[in-house]
Amino acid sequence: TTRVGNMPELITHGHNGVFIKRDAQSILEGVTIAQEHLEVLTSNMKKEIQSWSWKNRGQHYFEMFDSLIAGKCPVTRIPKRFYPETVPIPNAD
């Protein structure tokens, strides 16, 4: 995928998907990587998407707004997590 919409929130490059640039070579590389690591990427995505229920999203928003009201500055970027099942692929930045 490209880094649009909520994709950067959902996708962790090399863990549950692959970020690509908008050019033919990057698309080819992304598709090739996805094919080579389909089982790991798919399995990780299934696990990740379960946390995207409205119940979980609602709790996240509640905590964020509660923090704002209390005058606390919320974390602007979630630290990159360590995934032992991350596949070794080049960064698409």
C-alpha positions in Angstrom: 0.0 0.0 0.0 1.0 3.7 -0.1 1.1 5.9 2.9 -2.4 7.4 2.5 -5.4 7.6 4.8 -5.1 5.4 7.8 -2.7 3.0 6.2 0.3 4.2 8.3 -1.7 3.5 11.4 -2.7 0.0 10.3 0.4 -1.2 8.4 3.8 -1.9 9.9 6.2 -2.2 7.0 7.5 -5.7 6.8 5.2 -7.0 9.6 1.7 -7.0 8.2 2.1 -5.3 4.9 4.5 -3.4 2.6 4.6 0.3 1.9 5.4 1.2 -1.7 6.0 4.4 -3.6 3.9 5.4 -6.6 6.1 4.1 -9.3 6.2 0.9 -11.3 9.5 -0.4 -9.8 8.3 0.1 -6.3 4.9 -1.6 -7.1 6.8 -4.6 -8.6 9.0 -4.9 -5.6 6.0 -4.6 -3.2 4.1 -7.3 -5.0 7.1 -9.6 -5.1 7.8 -9.2 -1.4 4.1 -9.8 -0.6 4.1 -13.0 -2.7 7.3 -14.2 -1.1 6.1 -13.6 2.5 2.3 -14.0 2.1 1.7 -16.3 5.0 3.6 -14.2 7.6 2.1 -10.9 6.3 -1.4 -12.4 6.2 -1.2 -14.0 9.6 0.1 -10.7 11.2 -2.6 -8.7 9.5 -5.3 -10.9 10.8 -4.0 -10.5 14.3 -3.6 -6.7 13.9 -7.0 -6.1 12.4 -8.7 -7.7 15.4 -7.6 -4.7 17.5 -9.4 -2.3 15.1 -12.9 -3.0 16.5 -15.1 0.0 17.3 -14.9 -1.0 21.0 -11.1 -0.7 20.9 -11.1 2.4 18.6 -13.7 4.1 20.9 -11.5 3.4 24.0 -8.5 4.9 22.2 -10.4 8.1 21.3 -11.8 8.3 24.8 -8.3 8.2 26.3 -7.0 10.7 23.8 -9.8 13.2 24.5 -9.5 12.6 28.2 -5.8 13.4 28.0 -6.4 16.5 26.0 -9.0 17.8 28.5 -6.6 17.1 31.3 -4.0 19.3 29.6 -1.7 16.4 28.9 0.0 16.2 25.6 -0.7 12.8 24.0 1.9 10.8 22.2 2.0 12.0 18.6 3.6 8.9 17.2 3.5 5.4 18.6 7.0 4.0 19.0 7.8 1.3 16.5 7.1 -2.1 18.0 9.4 -5.1 17.8 7.9 -7.9 15.8 9.9 -11.2 15.8 8.0 -12.2 12.6 9.0 -9.1 10.6 10.3 -10.0 7.3 13.6 -8.5 6.2 12.6 -6.1 3.4 13.9 -2.7 2.3 12.3 0.4 3.7 9.9 2.3 1.4 10.4 5.8 2.8 
